[in-house]
Amino acid sequence: MFNKSLPPLAERLRPSTLEEVVGQQHLVGEKGVLRTILRSGSIPSMIFWGPPGVGKTTLANIIANEARKPFHLLSAINAGVKDVREVIEKAKASPRSILFIDEIHRFNKSQQDALLGAVEKGIITLIGATTENPSFEVNSALLSRCQVYILKPLSEDDLLKLVHHALAHDEQLKKKKVIVQEHAALFQLSGGDARKVLNLLELIADSDESNEIVVTDELAMSVAQKKIAIYDKSGEQHYDIISAFIKSLRGSDPNAAIYYLARMVEGGEDVKFIARRMLILASEDIGNANPTALVIANSTFQAVDVIGYPEAQLILAQCAIYLACSPKSNASLIAIADAIRKVNETGDLPVPLSVRNTPTKLMKDLGYGKGYQYAHSFENNFANMEFLPEEIKGTKFFEPGNNPREEELRKYLRNLWKEKYGY
């Protein structure tokens, strides 16, 4: 048996330089942005966004070591505003100290606000780590002062390198002869998570008293079933099950949706994560086929944030069933995608003078607002005038979906615009 007083294998093998990091070559490679930053000596505040076990904490430590800056570590799970302020006070004696906050998405607004002034003044350089989209979980003022770097799940080749490195260099593993005969299950169970694959390797090696162990898929699955939870909200199943849940809602199957919701609820998945994904789906996949879906999804998001488990499961279930049973349309998604594509193709086209803002007399003298027709001054509150730039006039971006609600919109628009937009 291995020495239980030692740190886990993943911790023992944590890289201390960029050269030792496996994966994330877009960040740590010869032309990677982090290597460029360290060479410049100017470290900006940044947020690492990516799944668990891909190197967020490791990179923060390496940056602090190579930049030779004081390093402070907080976990958003158990740190409060008081802890943040204490670190800031310590950092005042050493400007540009690095403060690493793990799971920064768990900080509430007041905790994030406590960081803002110190980041602005350069008292601390903030490095945050999150598994959630920072656009949703980090307030805009703080986010605007940070560079966001995306970390990717490790590839099978990356994980294989880690396994071979561990077997060759870890003193504990070298006490036994460990032969990796099959690795498919080992990698499948880890889901691109370096910490998982290494710690599972250690569990396998420690599961047998003999001095020679042959790692097979069957052995890996056997050990994993004893040691790993059925639903791991930080690992691969987190992504697989939320994917199945969303696709069930999109596919109008309330039974499958409720099943996958139950899997997440039983696994202790973050209620806000589930509710936020339903909120996005309500607009992306239902839209104006049933505008009330967005209202209900937003109310669900607000309600579960206040209530939490176990009662939140009822609210999530009600919303999931409603969304699954709603008519579907992605017309808004297609419309904004087409409009963005046109903007990128045509650049900054001049806005017609008739619909420009006219706050000053000079602007009015220059023709701003001339010819504008106030819709409410006309019959049916509609004035048949041109709003798009001349170069793209008559371009249709919105095509109503084939559902009762949007068919009403199609008839309404056709009646107003006749053949202009082809409704």
C-alpha positions as CSV (number, residue, x, y, z in Angstrom):
1,M,0.0,0.0,0.0
2,F,1.1,3.5,-0.7
3,N,2.0,6.1,1.9
4,K,-1.3,7.7,2.8
5,S,0.3,10.7,4.4
6,L,1.6,11.9,1.0
7,P,-0.4,14.3,-1.2
8,P,-2.5,12.8,-4.1
9,L,-0.5,11.9,-7.2
10,A,-1.9,14.9,-9.1
11,E,-0.6,17.2,-6.5
12,R,2.8,15.5,-6.3
13,L,3.2,15.9,-10.1
14,R,1.9,19.5,-10.4
15,P,4.0,21.4,-13.0
16,S,6.2,24.2,-11.7
17,T,7.2,25.7,-15.1
18,L,5.4,26.3,-18.4
19,E,7.6,23.7,-20.1
20,E,6.2,21.0,-17.8
21,V,2.6,21.9,-18.6
22,V,0.8,19.3,-20.7
23,G,-1.8,20.7,-23.1
24,Q,-3.0,24.3,-23.5
25,Q,-0.4,25.0,-26.1
26,H,-2.4,28.0,-27.3
27,L,-1.5,29.6,-23.9
28,V,1.8,28.1,-22.9
29,G,3.4,27.2,-26.3
30,E,6.4,29.1,-27.7
31,K,4.0,31.7,-29.2
32,G,1.4,31.3,-26.4
33,V,0.0,34.4,-24.8
34,L,1.1,33.5,-21.3
35,R,4.7,32.9,-22.3
36,T,4.6,36.3,-24.1
37,I,3.2,38.0,-21.0
38,L,5.8,36.5,-18.8
39,R,8.6,37.6,-21.1
40,S,7.2,41.2,-21.1
41,G,7.2,41.3,-17.3
42,S,3.8,43.0,-17.3
43,I,1.1,40.7,-15.8
44,P,-2.5,41.8,-16.4
45,S,-5.4,40.6,-14.3
46,M,-7.0,37.6,-15.9
47,I,-9.6,34.9,-15.6
48,F,-9.0,31.3,-16.6
49,W,-12.2,29.7,-17.9
50,G,-12.4,26.0,-18.5
51,P,-13.4,22.6,-17.1
52,P,-11.9,21.1,-13.9
53,G,-8.4,19.5,-14.0
54,V,-7.0,21.3,-17.0
55,G,-4.4,23.5,-15.3
56,K,-6.1,26.7,-14.0
57,T,-4.5,26.7,-10.6
58,T,-1.2,25.3,-11.9
59,L,-0.9,28.2,-14.4
60,A,-1.6,30.8,-11.7
61,N,1.1,29.3,-9.5
62,I,3.6,29.3,-12.4
63,I,2.8,32.9,-13.3
64,A,3.4,34.0,-9.7
65,N,6.7,32.0,-9.5
66,E,8.1,33.1,-12.8
67,A,7.0,36.7,-12.3
68,R,8.5,36.6,-8.7
69,K,5.5,38.3,-7.2
70,P,3.9,37.7,-3.8
71,F,1.1,35.1,-4.2
72,H,-2.1,35.0,-2.2
73,L,-4.7,32.2,-2.6
74,L,-8.4,32.3,-1.8
75,S,-11.2,29.8,-2.5
76,A,-14.6,31.4,-3.3
77,I,-16.3,28.5,-1.6
78,N,-15.2,29.6,1.9
79,A,-13.8,33.1,1.6
80,G,-15.8,36.2,2.3
81,V,-15.5,40.0,1.9
82,K,-13.4,40.1,5.2
83,D,-10.9,37.7,3.7
84,V,-10.6,39.7,0.5
85,R,-10.0,42.9,2.4
86,E,-7.3,41.3,4.6
87,V,-5.4,40.1,1.5
88,I,-5.7,43.6,-0.1
89,E,-4.3,45.2,3.1
90,K,-1.3,42.7,3.0
91,A,-0.8,43.5,-0.7
92,K,-0.5,47.2,-0.2
93,A,2.9,46.6,1.2
94,S,3.9,44.7,-2.0
95,P,2.0,46.3,-5.0
96,R,1.1,44.0,-7.9
97,S,0.8,41.1,-5.6
98,I,-1.0,38.2,-7.3
99,L,-4.3,37.1,-5.8
100,F,-5.6,33.8,-7.1
101,I,-9.3,33.2,-6.5
102,D,-10.5,29.7,-7.3
103,E,-14.1,29.3,-8.4
104,I,-14.5,33.0,-8.6
105,H,-18.0,32.5,-10.1
106,R,-19.1,31.6,-6.5
107,F,-18.4,35.2,-5.3
108,N,-21.4,37.3,-5.0
109,K,-21.6,40.9,-6.2
110,S,-20.4,42.5,-2.9
111,Q,-17.4,40.1,-2.8
112,Q,-16.5,41.0,-6.4
113,D,-17.0,44.7,-5.8
114,A,-14.5,44.4,-2.9
115,L,-11.9,43.4,-5.4
116,L,-12.6,46.1,-8.0
117,G,-10.8,49.1,-6.4
118,A,-7.6,47.1,-5.7
119,V,-7.5,45.8,-9.2
120,E,-8.1,49.3,-10.7
121,K,-5.3,50.8,-8.5
122,G,-2.8,48.0,-9.3
123,I,-2.6,46.9,-5.6
124,I,-3.3,43.4,-6.7
125,T,-3.2,41.5,-10.0
126,L,-6.2,39.2,-10.0
127,I,-6.2,35.7,-11.4
128,G,-9.6,34.1,-11.2
129,A,-10.5,30.5,-12.1
130,T,-14.0,29.4,-13.1
131,T,-15.7,26.5,-14.7
132,E,-18.7,28.8,-15.6
133,N,-19.0,31.4,-18.3
134,P,-17.5,34.5,-16.8
135,S,-19.9,36.7,-18.8
136,F,-22.7,35.4,-16.6
137,E,-20.9,35.0,-13.3
138,V,-18.4,37.9,-13.1
139,N,-19.8,41.4,-12.9
140,S,-19.1,43.6,-15.9
141,A,-17.0,46.2,-14.1
142,L,-14.5,43.5,-12.9
143,L,-14.7,41.5,-16.1
144,S,-13.8,44.5,-18.2
145,R,-10.5,44.8,-16.2
146,C,-9.5,41.2,-16.8
147,Q,-8.3,39.2,-19.8
148,V,-10.3,36.0,-20.2
149,Y,-8.3,32.9,-21.3
150,I,-10.1,29.7,-22.2
151,L,-8.6,26.4,-21.2
152,K,-9.5,23.3,-23.1
153,P,-10.1,19.7,-21.9
154,L,-7.0,17.6,-22.3
155,S,-6.8,15.4,-25.4
156,E,-6.2,11.7,-25.2
157,D,-2.6,12.2,-26.3
158,D,-2.1,14.7,-23.5
159,L,-3.5,12.3,-20.9
160,L,-1.4,9.5,-22.2
161,K,1.7,11.7,-21.8
162,L,0.6,12.4,-18.2
163,V,0.2,8.7,-17.4
164,H,3.6,7.8,-18.8
165,H,5.2,10.8,-17.0
166,A,3.7,9.7,-13.7
167,L,4.8,6.1,-14.1
168,A,8.4,7.2,-14.9
169,H,8.8,9.9,-12.4
170,D,6.6,9.4,-9.3
171,E,8.6,7.7,-6.6
172,Q,5.5,6.0,-5.1
173,L,4.3,4.5,-8.4
174,K,7.8,3.3,-9.2
175,K,7.7,1.0,-6.2
176,K,5.4,-1.2,-8.3
177,K,5.6,-2.4,-11.9
178,V,2.5,-0.8,-13.5
179,I,1.8,-1.7,-17.1
180,V,-0.9,0.2,-19.0
181,Q,-2.2,-2.4,-21.4
182,E,-5.5,-0.7,-22.2
183,H,-6.3,3.0,-21.6
184,A,-9.7,3.7,-23.2
185,A,-11.7,3.4,-20.0
186,L,-9.1,5.3,-18.0
187,F,-9.4,8.3,-20.4
188,Q,-13.2,8.0,-20.8
189,L,-13.6,8.2,-17.0
190,S,-11.3,11.2,-16.7
191,G,-13.1,13.3,-19.3
192,G,-10.1,15.4,-20.2
193,D,-9.4,16.1,-16.5
194,A,-5.7,15.6,-15.6
195,R,-6.4,15.4,-11.9
196,K,-8.9,12.6,-12.4
197,V,-6.7,10.5,-14.7
198,L,-3.8,10.7,-12.3
199,N,-5.7,10.1,-9.2
200,L,-7.6,7.2,-10.8
201,L,-4.2,5.7,-11.9
202,E,-3.1,5.9,-8.3
203,L,-6.3,4.2,-7.1
204,I,-5.7,1.4,-9.5
205,A,-2.1,1.0,-8.5
206,D,-3.1,1.0,-4.9
207,S,-6.0,-1.4,-5.3
208,D,-3.8,-4.5,-5.6
209,E,-1.2,-5.7,-3.1
210,S,0.9,-7.3,-5.8
211,N,4.1,-5.7,-7.1
212,E,2.9,-5.9,-10.7
213,I,-0.3,-4.5,-12.0
214,V,-1.7,-4.6,-15.5
215,V,-4.1,-1.8,-16.2
216,T,-7.0,-2.9,-18.4
217,D,-10.3,-1.3,-19.2
218,E,-12.1,-3.8,-17.0
219,L,-9.9,-3.1,-14.0
220,A,-10.2,0.7,-14.5
221,M,-14.0,0.4,-14.6
222,S,-14.1,-1.9,-11.6
223,V,-12.0,0.5,-9.4
224,A,-13.9,3.6,-10.7
225,Q,-17.3,2.1,-9.8
226,K,-16.2,1.7,-6.2
227,K,-14.5,5.1,-5.9
228,I,-16.2,7.6,-8.3
229,A,-19.7,9.0,-7.9
230,I,-22.4,8.2,-10.6
231,Y,-22.8,11.9,-11.4
232,D,-19.7,14.1,-11.1
233,K,-20.9,17.7,-11.5
234,S,-17.3,18.8,-12.2
235,G,-16.4,16.2,-14.8
236,E,-17.5,14.9,-18.2
237,Q,-20.9,13.8,-17.1
238,H,-21.6,17.4,-16.1
239,Y,-21.4,18.3,-19.8
240,D,-23.0,15.1,-21.2
241,I,-26.1,15.3,-19.0
242,I,-26.7,19.0,-19.4
243,S,-26.3,18.5,-23.2
244,A,-28.9,15.7,-23.1
245,F,-31.2,17.8,-21.0
246,I,-31.1,20.8,-23.3
247,K,-31.5,18.6,-26.4
248,S,-34.5,16.9,-24.8
249,L,-36.1,20.3,-24.2
250,R,-35.3,21.4,-27.7
251,G,-36.8,18.1,-29.0
252,S,-40.1,18.7,-27.1
253,D,-39.6,15.5,-24.9
254,P,-40.7,16.4,-21.3
255,N,-40.1,12.9,-20.1
256,A,-36.5,12.8,-21.1
257,A,-36.0,16.3,-19.9
258,I,-37.3,15.5,-16.4
259,Y,-35.1,12.3,-16.3
260,Y,-31.9,14.3,-17.0
261,L,-33.1,17.0,-14.6
262,A,-33.5,14.4,-11.9
263,R,-29.9,13.2,-12.6
264,M,-28.6,16.7,-12.1
265,V,-30.7,17.4,-9.0
266,E,-29.6,14.1,-7.4
267,G,-26.0,14.9,-8.2
268,G,-26.3,18.3,-6.5
269,E,-25.8,20.3,-9.6
270,D,-25.9,24.1,-9.1
271,V,-29.5,25.3,-9.4
272,K,-28.4,28.5,-11.1
273,F,-26.5,26.6,-13.8
274,I,-29.6,24.5,-14.7
275,A,-31.9,27.6,-14.6
276,R,-29.5,29.7,-16.7
277,R,-29.3,27.1,-19.4
278,M,-33.1,26.9,-19.6
279,L,-33.2,30.7,-19.8
280,I,-30.9,30.7,-22.8
281,L,-32.9,27.9,-24.4
282,A,-36.2,29.9,-24.0
283,S,-34.8,32.6,-26.3
284,E,-32.6,30.5,-28.6
285,D,-35.0,27.6,-29.3
286,I,-38.5,28.9,-28.5
287,G,-38.3,32.6,-29.0
288,N,-41.4,34.3,-30.4
289,A,-43.2,31.0,-31.0
290,N,-44.0,31.4,-27.3
291,P,-42.6,34.7,-25.8
292,T,-44.0,33.7,-22.4
293,A,-41.3,31.0,-22.2
294,L,-38.6,33.6,-21.7
295,V,-40.6,35.2,-18.9
296,I,-41.1,31.9,-17.1
297,A,-37.5,30.9,-17.5
298,N,-36.3,34.2,-16.1
299,S,-38.7,33.9,-13.2
300,T,-37.3,30.4,-12.6
301,F,-33.8,31.7,-12.5
302,Q,-34.6,34.4,-10.0
303,A,-36.7,32.0,-7.8
304,V,-34.2,29.2,-7.5
305,D,-31.5,31.7,-6.7
306,V,-33.5,32.7,-3.6
307,I,-34.9,29.3,-2.6
308,G,-32.3,26.7,-3.4
309,Y,-32.6,22.9,-2.8
310,P,-34.7,21.0,-2.1
311,E,-37.7,23.1,-3.0
312,A,-36.0,24.5,-6.1
313,Q,-36.4,21.1,-7.8
314,L,-40.1,21.7,-8.1
315,I,-39.6,25.1,-9.8
316,L,-37.0,23.7,-12.2
317,A,-39.3,20.8,-13.0
318,Q,-42.2,23.0,-13.8
319,C,-40.1,25.2,-16.0
320,A,-38.5,22.3,-17.8
321,I,-41.9,20.7,-18.6
322,Y,-43.2,24.1,-19.8
323,L,-40.3,24.6,-22.1
324,A,-40.4,21.1,-23.5
325,C,-44.1,21.5,-24.3
326,S,-43.7,24.9,-26.0
327,P,-43.7,25.3,-29.8
328,K,-40.1,25.8,-31.0
329,S,-38.5,28.5,-33.2
330,N,-34.9,29.6,-33.8
331,A,-35.9,32.5,-36.0
332,S,-34.4,35.1,-33.7
333,L,-31.1,33.2,-33.5
334,I,-30.9,33.0,-37.3
335,A,-31.9,36.7,-37.6
336,I,-29.2,38.1,-35.3
337,A,-26.6,35.7,-36.9
338,D,-27.4,36.9,-40.4
339,A,-27.4,40.6,-39.2
340,I,-24.0,40.2,-37.6
341,R,-22.7,38.5,-40.8
342,K,-24.0,41.4,-42.9
343,V,-22.3,43.9,-40.5
344,N,-19.0,42.1,-40.8
345,E,-19.4,42.1,-44.6
346,T,-20.4,45.7,-45.1
347,G,-18.7,47.5,-42.2
348,D,-19.9,50.8,-40.7
349,L,-22.5,51.8,-43.2
350,P,-23.9,55.4,-42.7
351,V,-27.2,55.6,-40.9
352,P,-29.9,57.3,-43.0
353,L,-30.1,61.0,-42.1
354,S,-33.9,60.6,-41.5
355,V,-33.4,58.3,-38.5
356,R,-30.3,59.9,-36.9
357,N,-30.3,61.5,-33.5
358,T,-30.9,65.3,-33.5
359,P,-29.9,66.7,-30.1
360,T,-28.5,70.0,-31.4
361,K,-29.5,72.8,-33.8
362,L,-26.3,72.2,-35.9
363,M,-27.3,68.6,-36.5
364,K,-30.8,69.6,-37.6
365,D,-29.2,72.2,-39.9
366,L,-27.1,69.4,-41.4
367,G,-30.2,67.4,-42.2
368,Y,-30.2,65.0,-39.3
369,G,-33.8,63.8,-38.7
370,K,-35.1,65.3,-41.9
371,G,-37.8,63.3,-43.5
372,Y,-38.4,61.2,-40.4
373,Q,-42.1,60.1,-40.1
374,Y,-43.4,59.5,-36.6
375,A,-45.2,56.2,-36.8
376,H,-48.0,57.2,-34.4
377,S,-49.0,60.1,-36.6
378,F,-50.1,57.7,-39.4
379,E,-52.9,55.2,-39.8
380,N,-52.4,51.9,-38.0
381,N,-49.3,53.5,-36.3
382,F,-47.2,52.7,-39.4
383,A,-45.2,54.9,-41.7
384,N,-43.7,53.3,-44.8
385,M,-40.2,54.7,-44.7
386,E,-36.7,53.3,-45.1
387,F,-34.7,52.6,-41.9
388,L,-31.8,50.5,-43.2
389,P,-28.7,52.1,-44.8
390,E,-29.1,52.7,-48.5
391,E,-26.6,50.0,-49.4
392,I,-28.6,47.2,-47.8
393,K,-32.2,48.5,-48.1
394,G,-34.8,45.8,-48.4
395,T,-32.5,43.2,-46.8
396,K,-34.6,40.6,-44.7
397,F,-33.0,39.2,-41.6
398,F,-36.0,37.9,-39.8
399,E,-38.0,35.0,-41.2
400,P,-40.9,34.0,-39.0
401,G,-41.0,30.3,-38.0
402,N,-43.7,27.9,-39.0
403,N,-45.8,28.1,-35.8
404,P,-49.1,29.7,-35.0
405,R,-47.7,32.7,-33.1
406,E,-45.1,33.6,-35.8
407,E,-47.5,33.0,-38.6
408,E,-49.5,35.9,-37.1
409,L,-46.3,37.9,-37.1
410,R,-45.7,37.0,-40.8
411,K,-49.3,38.1,-41.8
412,Y,-48.8,41.4,-39.8
413,L,-45.5,42.2,-41.5
414,R,-46.8,41.2,-44.9
415,N,-49.7,43.5,-44.5
416,L,-47.4,46.4,-43.5
417,W,-44.5,46.0,-45.9
418,K,-46.2,44.2,-48.8
419,E,-43.4,42.8,-51.0
420,K,-40.5,44.8,-49.7
421,Y,-39.1,42.1,-47.4
422,G,-40.7,39.1,-49.1
423,Y,-43.0,38.2,-46.3
